[in-house]
Structure formats: C-alpha cells, structure tokens
Amino acid sequence: MWETTKRDFVVSWTRTIAFSCAENEYSFMRETDSLSENGSGDRKEEIMRATYRVFRTEGYAGLSISKIADEVGVSKSALYNHYSGKDELLVAFLEYVMDKYSDEIQHSDTENPIVYLKLFKKTLLSEESIENNGNSDVPIDLFETIMQLKVQAVHNEVFREHFTRDDQFEHERLADRVRSGIEEGYFQDVDPDATAEFVQTVVEGAILRQTTTDSTSLQNIRRELDEYLRCRLIADPEKFNLRD
Amino acid sequence: MWETTKRDFVVSWTRTIAFSCAENEYSFMRETDSLSENGSGDRKEEIMRATYRVFRTEGYAGLSISKIADEVGVSKSALYNHYSGKDELLVAFLEYVMDKYSDEIQHSDTENPIVYLKLFKKTLLSEESIENNGNSDVPIDLFETIMQLKVQAVHNEVFREHFTRDDQFEHERLADRVRSGIEEGYFQDVDPDATAEFVQTVVEGAILRQTTTDSTSLQNIRRELDEYLRCRLIADPEKFNLRD
C-alpha cells in the first residue's frame, strides 16, 4: 500500500524528481550517464540527457545550444528548429523531467486527505528521500540543478512563467485536497488557498535552506509543520496522529 | 516607539537590507548611482558600490575582478591585493551591506518577546517593506541580487560558508528570544531551536516564492504564520494578538 501510494502520490515540478522518486531519479541519471555509450533512446531523450550533463559541467552561464548540439552529435540548426534558445531548451528539460514522472505517477488513490498530507510531508521533507536512498548523492545533484534554474526566474521571464505555472499546478492540487478534507470533516474550516500556500512555502524554504547552508534540520522543520497542521487543520487531533 | 524599535530591530544577513531598512537601502543605492560622479566616499565603499553596479548589469557569470577594477578606475592587481577572486569580493560585498546596517541597527530594546515577534513578522513578510515604500522598485533589486548570490551556495563553498554563518547568526538571535520568552512566561515550553528554524524557513520560502513566481500571497503566508505562532508559541492567545 505504501509503495503504491508513494508512486501514485501527485506532486509537481521539481520536487517530484528531487524527493518523491529518488530511486527512479537515480536510474534516470544512470541512463543519462550511459546513453551516449549505448546510443539507445529517442532523439528527444538524448537531447534532454545531454542538457542535464552539460548543465552539470558548465552551469547556466556556460550552457549553449552549440554545446548541446556537439554533445548529441547533431547540427546547431537542427536544435534551433526545436528550441529558439537555451532558456527554451532548459524549460523543456524541466518539463521533460516532470512529464517523465507524471507518466509513472497517477492521480493519488489516497482518499483520506490526512493520509495524503502525511505522504506529502514525508515525501517532501525527508532526509531519506534526499540523501539516504542508498544510491549515493545523485538525487541531490538533480535537485541542486533545479534550484539553480529556479533562481533564474528572479530576472528571466521564460523561467518565471515556467515556475509560476508549476507552482500554481501544485497549489491547485494541494488546495483541492484541503477543500475536500474540509467537506469530509477531516479538517477544520480553514482557507484552503492560504493553508496550501503556507505548506508550499515551508517546503520551498526547507529546500532552499537544505541546498544553501550546512545548518538545516529537516527534522525540526517537519516537527513544527506537524504542529501547524495539527493545530490549524486537523479537526480531531486525538484521532489522527500526523507524525505516523 | 515603532520607528525606534524598527531601527533597533536586529535581523541578520540580507533580509536586513532587503526588507527592514528599505528607506536606507534606497539611499544606499542612490548614493551608489551617484558615487562615481561626485567621487565621494572611501575606496572600500567605492569598490562595494562598483561591485553592486557591475553585478546588476553582468550577473554572477559576467562579473570579474577586471571589470570592477575598470569601474572603480584602479588596477586589477590593486584589487587582487584585497580579494583573491570574485567570490571573495562578492562575499565581502554581502558582509559590507550587512555591516552597514549593523552600525545603524542596535540590539533591540524590545523587552517583550511577543512584540519582537510581531516586528520580525511585520518586517520580513510585509509587501510594504518590499514594494510599497514609495521609492520605486529599487529595494527589490537588491533583494534579487542577494537571492542570486545565495543560490551560488548550492555548489560554491565560499558562499556556502558565508550563508551558513549568516543563517546561524540569525538563528541564535531568534532562538534566544524564544528562550527568554519561555522563561518570562510569554511563550509555551517549546524547543526554541525548532521554533526559530521553522520561522526562518517560512521567511526563506516566502522570499524564494516572492522572487521566482508571480503567484505568491504574502498576506496568506503571514496569516498562517500567525496561526502557527498563536497555537504553538503564545502562552495566552487571548491576551496577545499577533496580528496587531
């Protein structure tokens, strides 16, 4: 049940990749490493994997359509037929990674919104998901990549549109769950949008802290988020223990 | 009282600049613009202001010791005498901005830890502080600059050390206030470190959302943070209204 639910658990953007599907992520990146050797996969896959490899080596500033073309072994103009520039290519990469996991991740079969919230929390704020999946530090690499691209949205409209869309998608999913939880009597009569946004904010803040400082305690953040949810959201705190 | 407390309010790193001292920030940046024209200020100030100008134009990738030297009108080697590279120069810039406001910002004279928390929240999570200080969008520019530098900490040890140190400094300040609030009976018997880290996480998440998407509602985040504080921290919710 846990495994199925975990897989079916719907999350959006980058966190999908960075946290919830750590194992898949790892295999994605292993494939990434070996793709150019065995030549398998279609052209789009190949371009996306080359994009990831080049970004990891060169960073945002050093990445160019030209370098990706060299890496894939196609002409620059062939790439320009599909992507008008490196920003469009990188947003396509972000969407590709999201789609890849959306294929595997169906709508959640978790009817109980409290169980859903537990999974949300466990999935997004777990050290195990980030670091201890037994597969080296590869997932945190992809996660860092996404954070570096996210900050491009500060001053770049192409990325800003992407991350706004992604953020709203996740927001709707989460707010809908809160809404149905209220209707079904699991939750108190809160503002679903405010509650969803607050949970998103905590998750984003935790990710930012985790990737940019050495002093973050996800355990503390998780525990205090529990307290917020218990106090603000859960209709009957005695009946449901979010720490499970 | 409010003005004095606001000025004396102790916060750390970049949020000091980005939020709490918007007016000073603005004058800092006005000076920045005019410095090269009137030639006033000492050399260090001049280098820091040149750093800010070049960063705003060129970004992290385009900034170099050489460009800063040109901007200031000194030799490259003169700059290398003080900074071993551009990362050290940029960290010096971050520390300079923090010091600049630390001079003005004394230890808080707010004895009541609930008033302190109100100020903390009002200062860090206020649209007014960010956008509506009547002085154009300049403060958000500096704020964006800092977020762009912060994400360098993802993979750059020099920035990571700086932001970890900064984060810990702010954490200690905040946790101490929670600790004394517990001793004085204002707060419940919580874990001061966990509470402080959670508040920091919410603030960081709000900043990240605010700078990278168009869908953030600081009002929602502020309201839910109130609910968390009311429920988790305040000993007598009837007596103290955090929304003031």
Boltz contact constraints between the chains, C-beta under 6 A:
constraints:
  - contact:
      token1: [A, 61]
      token2: [B, 61]
      max_distance: 6.0
  - contact:
      token1: [A, 144]
      token2: [B, 154]
      max_distance: 6.0
  - contact:
      token1: [A, 147]
      token2: [B, 154]
      max_distance: 6.0
  - contact:
      token1: [A, 148]
      token2: [B, 154]
      max_distance: 6.0
  - contact:
      token1: [A, 150]
      token2: [B, 212]
      max_distance: 6.0
  - contact:
      token1: [A, 151]
      token2: [B, 148]
      max_distance: 6.0
  - contact:
      token1: [A, 151]
      token2: [B, 151]
      max_distance: 6.0
  - contact:
      token1: [A, 153]
      token2: [B, 212]
      max_distance: 6.0
  - contact:
      token1: [A, 154]
      token2: [B, 144]
      max_distance: 6.0
  - contact:
      token1: [A, 154]
      token2: [B, 147]
      max_distance: 6.0
  - contact:
      token1: [A, 154]
      token2: [B, 148]
      max_distance: 6.0
  - contact:
      token1: [A, 154]
      token2: [B, 211]
      max_distance: 6.0
  - contact:
      token1: [A, 163]
      token2: [B, 212]
      max_distance: 6.0
  - contact:
      token1: [A, 163]
      token2: [B, 213]
      max_distance: 6.0
  - contact:
      token1: [A, 164]
      token2: [B, 213]
      max_distance: 6.0
  - contact:
      token1: [A, 164]
      token2: [B, 214]
      max_distance: 6.0
  - contact:
      token1: [A, 164]
      token2: [B, 215]
      max_distance: 6.0
  - contact:
      token1: [A, 167]
      token2: [B, 213]
      max_distance: 6.0
  - contact:
      token1: [A, 167]
      token2: [B, 215]
      max_distance: 6.0
  - contact:
      token1: [A, 168]
      token2: [B, 215]
      max_distance: 6.0
  - contact:
      token1: [A, 194]
      token2: [B, 220]
      max_distance: 6.0
  - contact:
      token1: [A, 194]
      token2: [B, 223]
      max_distance: 6.0
  - contact:
      token1: [A, 194]
      token2: [B, 224]
      max_distance: 6.0
  - contact:
      token1: [A, 197]
      token2: [B, 220]
      max_distance: 6.0
  - contact:
      token1: [A, 198]
      token2: [B, 221]
      max_distance: 6.0
  - contact:
      token1: [A, 198]
      token2: [B, 224]
      max_distance: 6.0
  - contact:
      token1: [A, 201]
      token2: [B, 202]
      max_distance: 6.0
  - contact:
      token1: [A, 201]
      token2: [B, 205]
      max_distance: 6.0
  - contact:
      token1: [A, 201]
      token2: [B, 206]
      max_distance: 6.0
  - contact:
      token1: [A, 201]
      token2: [B, 221]
      max_distance: 6.0
  - contact:
      token1: [A, 202]
      token2: [B, 201]
      max_distance: 6.0
  - contact:
      token1: [A, 202]
      token2: [B, 205]
      max_distance: 6.0
  - contact:
      token1: [A, 204]
      token2: [B, 205]
      max_distance: 6.0
  - contact:
      token1: [A, 204]
      token2: [B, 208]
      max_distance: 6.0
  - contact:
      token1: [A, 204]
      token2: [B, 209]
      max_distance: 6.0
  - contact:
      token1: [A, 205]
      token2: [B, 201]
      max_distance: 6.0
  - contact:
      token1: [A, 205]
      token2: [B, 202]
      max_distance: 6.0
  - contact:
      token1: [A, 205]
      token2: [B, 204]
      max_distance: 6.0
  - contact:
      token1: [A, 205]
      token2: [B, 205]
      max_distance: 6.0
  - contact:
      token1: [A, 206]
      token2: [B, 201]
      max_distance: 6.0
  - contact:
      token1: [A, 208]
      token2: [B, 204]
      max_distance: 6.0
  - contact:
      token1: [A, 208]
      token2: [B, 208]
      max_distance: 6.0
  - contact:
      token1: [A, 209]
      token2: [B, 204]
      max_distance: 6.0
  - contact:
      token1: [A, 211]
      token2: [B, 154]
      max_distance: 6.0
  - contact:
      token1: [A, 212]
      token2: [B, 150]
      max_distance: 6.0
  - contact:
      token1: [A, 212]
      token2: [B, 153]
      max_distance: 6.0
  - contact:
      token1: [A, 212]
      token2: [B, 154]
      max_distance: 6.0
  - contact:
      token1: [A, 212]
      token2: [B, 163]
      max_distance: 6.0
  - contact:
      token1: [A, 213]
      token2: [B, 163]
      max_distance: 6.0
  - contact:
      token1: [A, 213]
      token2: [B, 164]
      max_distance: 6.0
  - contact:
      token1: [A, 213]
      token2: [B, 167]
      max_distance: 6.0
  - contact:
      token1: [A, 214]
      token2: [B, 164]
      max_distance: 6.0
  - contact:
      token1: [A, 215]
      token2: [B, 164]
      max_distance: 6.0
  - contact:
      token1: [A, 215]
      token2: [B, 167]
      max_distance: 6.0
  - contact:
      token1: [A, 215]
      token2: [B, 168]
      max_distance: 6.0
  - contact:
      token1: [A, 217]
      token2: [B, 197]
      max_distance: 6.0
  - contact:
      token1: [A, 220]
      token2: [B, 194]
      max_distance: 6.0
  - contact:
      token1: [A, 220]
      token2: [B, 197]
      max_distance: 6.0
  - contact:
      token1: [A, 221]
      token2: [B, 198]
      max_distance: 6.0
  - contact:
      token1: [A, 221]
      token2: [B, 201]
      max_distance: 6.0
  - contact:
      token1: [A, 223]
      token2: [B, 194]
      max_distance: 6.0
  - contact:
      token1: [A, 224]
      token2: [B, 194]
      max_distance: 6.0
  - contact:
      token1: [A, 224]
      token2: [B, 198]
      max_distance: 6.0
  - contact:
      token1: [A, 227]
      token2: [B, 232]
      max_distance: 6.0
  - contact:
      token1: [A, 228]
      token2: [B, 228]
      max_distance: 6.0
  - contact:
      token1: [A, 231]
      token2: [B, 231]
      max_distance: 6.0
  - contact:
      token1: [A, 232]
      token2: [B, 227]
      max_distance: 6.0
